[in-house]
Amino acid sequence: PIATIIIDDEASVTSLRFIDKDLDEEELGGAVTWHPPKLVERARLYCMYISLNPLGTVGRVQYGENVPVGTNDAILPPETPASFASHLVVYTKSELLEQTTPAAIRFVDRFASVSDIFFQDFDLDEGDLGGNLTWSAPIGTDLNLVTRYVAYLANHSNFALRSRLGDSEVGVDCVVLPAETPMSAYVDFAVYTTSSLVEQTTPVVLQINDSVATVVDVIYVGKDLDLLDLGGVVSWTPPATDVDKVEKYDIYLAEDHTGFARSQVGGDILVGINSVLVPAETPRDSFTHFVVYTKSSLAEATTPSSVVF
């Protein structure tokens, strides 16, 4: 019989190089590069594997496709498991045979996740969020692999179901949630790092704490005896929860309990004052309710408490 023989020393690639750009722990991904062998006449393909030893004889598994000679790089797919291997090995292959001794490199699993996620909700309505979602950047040299951060509303039970909040460049450890950002059915914030290759699959998570601050027991005591006019005192009891987020109260006349067609009575009222004087001879017009809103440093609540008159 006739066989084609590849001499390993002369047909092996050299200068094998790999930088892991999958930012999850125990996962690999990124470009693998090498210099071609001294002898390439009989070589047809390069074959890449991960292995438990540099000889490729223990636990060898192939990820990605073989590449033709003339191509001196290949992509190790993101999310390639790293926990059962230690080396990346590349073989040359003729039309008949794969060489027995590969070129090898011990890989380094790089990972970079944020920490210390923090959020204070300054939207005072139930089910709505508003404020700054912040975090601390990854620590160590792997930070230089991060290109962006991406934040989502998510559920830790299934990260496939998520809603993107925004992204930021490295050096900006914050995403701003405008007032009235709906929580929907989500219960967590999730912040991912992204490299030039891929967004990580395992984020850092913070449970959402939705601030709700609404006054209760709104009372109107009318003292203007004219049927078409209003005048007297509107009072209320401060919110039972998240009162530390409340800076002011706003009071309006409205055509229903939701604040429809509202008209403000006076100006903002500072926290600590729980009543307002309605001037005598204030026209009743088509109004039917007084409505009282809480107001934070970010925004006025959209859902008031009310009293009918």
C-alpha positions in Angstrom: 0.0 0.0 0.0 0.9 3.7 -0.5 0.5 6.2 2.4 1.0 9.9 2.7 3.2 10.7 5.7 3.2 14.0 7.5 6.4 14.6 9.5 5.1 16.2 12.6 8.0 18.6 13.3 7.9 20.0 9.9 4.1 20.1 9.4 3.1 21.6 12.7 1.7 25.1 13.0 3.7 27.5 15.2 3.1 30.6 17.3 -0.3 29.3 18.4 -2.2 32.2 20.1 -5.6 32.4 21.8 -7.2 35.1 24.0 -10.5 34.1 25.5 -13.2 36.7 24.9 -16.2 34.8 26.4 -16.6 36.7 29.6 -18.4 33.9 31.5 -16.5 31.7 33.9 -15.7 28.2 32.6 -16.6 29.2 29.1 -14.3 29.9 26.2 -14.6 31.8 22.9 -12.5 33.8 20.5 -10.1 33.8 17.6 -7.3 31.2 17.5 -4.3 32.2 15.3 -1.1 30.5 14.2 1.8 30.6 11.7 1.7 28.0 9.0 4.0 24.9 9.0 7.4 24.9 7.2 6.0 22.2 5.0 2.5 22.7 3.7 2.7 20.8 0.4 0.8 17.7 1.6 -1.3 19.5 4.3 -4.9 20.2 3.3 -6.7 21.2 6.6 -6.1 22.5 10.1 -8.2 20.8 12.8 -8.7 22.4 16.2 -9.7 20.8 19.5 -9.7 21.4 23.2 -8.0 18.7 25.3 -7.0 17.7 28.8 -3.3 17.5 27.8 -1.0 19.1 25.2 -0.8 15.9 23.2 -4.5 15.8 22.5 -4.7 12.3 23.8 -7.1 12.8 26.7 -10.6 14.2 26.6 -10.2 15.7 23.1 -13.3 17.4 21.7 -13.6 19.4 18.5 -15.4 22.8 18.5 -15.8 24.8 15.3 -15.0 23.7 11.8 -11.8 22.5 10.1 -10.2 25.3 8.0 -8.2 24.9 4.8 -4.5 25.4 4.6 -3.9 29.0 3.6 -6.2 30.2 6.5 -4.2 30.8 9.6 -7.0 31.4 12.1 -10.2 29.9 13.3 -13.0 30.9 15.7 -13.6 28.9 18.9 -17.3 29.4 19.3 -18.6 31.3 22.3 -19.8 29.2 25.3 -17.3 26.4 24.6 -17.1 24.6 27.9 -13.7 25.0 29.6 -14.2 23.0 32.8 -13.1 19.7 31.5 -10.1 20.8 29.4 -6.8 22.7 29.8 -5.3 23.0 26.3 -6.2 24.1 22.9 -4.5 21.9 20.2 -4.3 22.3 16.4 -3.4 19.5 14.0 -2.5 19.6 10.3 -4.2 17.0 8.1 -3.4 15.6 4.7 -5.9 14.0 2.4 -5.6 10.8 4.4 -4.1 11.4 7.8 -4.2 13.8 10.7 -0.8 14.3 12.3 -0.3 12.6 15.7 1.5 15.4 17.6 -0.4 18.7 17.5 0.7 22.2 18.3 -0.7 23.1 21.8 -1.3 26.1 24.1 -2.6 26.1 27.6 -5.6 28.4 27.6 -6.6 30.9 30.3 -10.3 31.2 31.0 -11.0 35.0 31.2 -14.1 36.2 32.9 -15.4 39.7 33.8 -18.6 40.5 35.6 -19.8 43.7 37.3 -20.5 43.8 41.1 -22.3 45.9 43.6 -25.4 46.6 41.6 -27.5 49.4 43.2 -30.8 51.0 42.4 -33.1 53.4 44.2 -36.5 53.8 42.7 -37.7 57.4 42.6 -40.9 56.7 40.6 -43.5 56.6 43.4 -46.1 54.7 41.5 -46.7 51.0 42.0 -45.4 49.0 39.0 -43.3 51.8 37.6 -39.6 52.4 38.0 -37.3 55.5 37.7 -33.8 56.3 38.7 -30.1 55.3 38.2 -29.1 51.7 38.0 -25.4 51.6 38.9 -22.7 49.0 39.4 -19.0 48.6 40.0 -16.7 47.6 37.0 -15.0 44.2 36.9 -11.7 44.1 38.9 -8.4 43.0 37.3 -6.8 42.8 33.9 -9.9 41.1 32.4 -11.6 44.5 32.4 -9.7 45.3 29.2 -11.7 42.7 27.4 -15.0 44.5 28.2 -16.4 46.8 25.5 -19.8 47.6 26.9 -22.3 47.0 29.6 -25.9 46.0 28.9 -28.8 46.2 31.5 -32.1 44.4 31.3 -35.2 43.8 33.3 -35.3 40.1 33.8 -36.4 37.1 35.9 -33.6 35.1 37.5 -35.6 31.9 36.8 -35.3 32.4 33.0 -32.9 34.9 31.6 -34.2 34.2 28.1 -37.2 36.4 29.0 -35.9 39.9 29.5 -36.4 43.5 28.4 -33.5 45.7 27.5 -33.1 48.9 29.5 -30.0 50.3 27.9 -26.2 50.0 27.6 -23.2 52.0 28.5 -19.6 52.2 27.4 -16.7 51.2 29.7 -16.1 53.9 32.2 -19.8 54.7 32.6 -21.1 52.4 35.3 -24.7 53.5 35.1 -27.9 53.2 33.1 -30.7 55.8 33.6 -34.3 54.6 33.9 -36.7 57.4 33.0 -39.8 57.8 35.2 -42.7 55.5 34.4 -40.5 52.6 33.2 -42.9 49.7 33.5 -41.8 46.7 35.6 -44.2 44.4 33.7 -43.8 40.9 35.1 -40.1 41.3 35.8 -38.6 40.9 39.3 -34.8 41.5 38.7 -32.3 43.8 37.1 -29.6 42.0 35.2 -26.3 43.6 34.1 -24.1 41.8 31.5 -20.6 42.6 30.2 -19.9 42.4 26.5 -16.7 41.8 24.7 -15.9 42.3 21.0 -17.0 38.7 20.5 -20.2 38.2 22.5 -22.4 39.3 25.4 -21.9 37.1 28.5 -24.7 34.6 29.3 -24.6 34.8 33.1 -25.3 38.3 34.4 -25.1 39.8 37.8 -28.6 40.2 39.3 -30.3 42.6 41.7 -33.9 42.1 42.9 -36.1 45.0 42.1 -37.5 47.0 45.0 -40.5 49.0 43.7 -41.1 52.2 45.6 -44.7 53.1 46.3 -45.7 56.3 48.1 -49.3 57.5 48.1 -51.0 59.7 50.6 -54.2 58.3 52.3 -57.2 59.7 54.1 -57.7 62.8 51.9 -60.3 65.0 53.5 -61.9 68.2 52.3 -63.7 70.6 54.8 -65.6 73.2 52.8 -66.2 76.6 54.3 -67.4 78.6 51.3 -71.2 78.6 51.4 -71.7 79.5 47.8 -72.9 76.4 45.8 -70.8 77.3 42.8 -67.6 78.1 44.7 -65.1 76.2 46.8 -63.1 77.2 49.8 -61.7 75.4 52.8 -59.0 73.0 53.8 -57.8 69.8 52.1 -55.8 67.5 54.4 -54.2 64.0 54.1 -52.1 61.5 55.9 -48.5 61.0 54.6 -47.6 57.7 52.8 -47.1 54.7 55.0 -44.2 53.4 52.8 -41.2 55.0 51.0 -41.9 58.4 52.6 -38.2 59.1 52.5 -38.4 59.3 48.7 -41.1 62.0 48.8 -40.0 65.6 48.6 -43.3 67.5 47.9 -47.0 67.2 47.4 -49.1 68.6 44.6 -52.8 69.3 44.9 -55.2 69.7 42.0 -58.9 70.2 41.2 -60.0 67.5 38.7 -63.0 66.1 37.0 -62.6 62.6 38.3 -60.5 60.6 40.8 -57.7 59.9 38.2 -56.8 63.6 37.9 -58.5 64.2 34.5 -58.6 67.8 33.3 -56.8 68.9 36.5 -55.9 72.4 37.6 -53.3 72.9 40.3 -54.3 74.5 43.6 -51.4 76.7 44.7 -47.8 75.5 44.3 -45.7 72.6 45.6 -46.2 71.7 49.3 -43.1 70.6 51.2 -43.1 67.3 53.1 -44.1 67.8 56.7 -47.1 69.9 55.7 -50.2 67.8 55.3 -52.9 70.3 54.4 -53.5 73.2 52.1 -55.9 76.1 52.2 -58.2 76.4 49.2 -59.0 80.1 48.8 -62.6 81.2 49.2 -64.5 81.8 46.0 -62.5 79.3 44.0 -64.7 78.5 41.0 -66.2 75.0 41.2 -66.7 74.8 37.4 -66.9 71.2 36.3 -64.5 69.8 38.9 -65.7 67.0 41.2 -62.5 66.0 43.1 -59.4 67.1 44.9 -56.5 64.9 44.0 -53.2 64.8 45.9 -50.0 63.5 44.3 -46.6 62.7 45.9 -43.5 64.0 44.2 -39.9 62.8 44.4 -36.7 64.4 43.1 -37.3 62.6 39.8 -41.0 63.0 39.0 -44.5 63.5 40.2 -46.5 60.3 40.7 -49.0 59.6 38.1 -51.6 58.0 40.4 -53.1 60.3 43.0 -55.3 59.9 46.0 -58.6 61.8 45.9 -61.6 63.1 47.7 -64.9 63.9 46.1 -66.8 67.1 47.0 
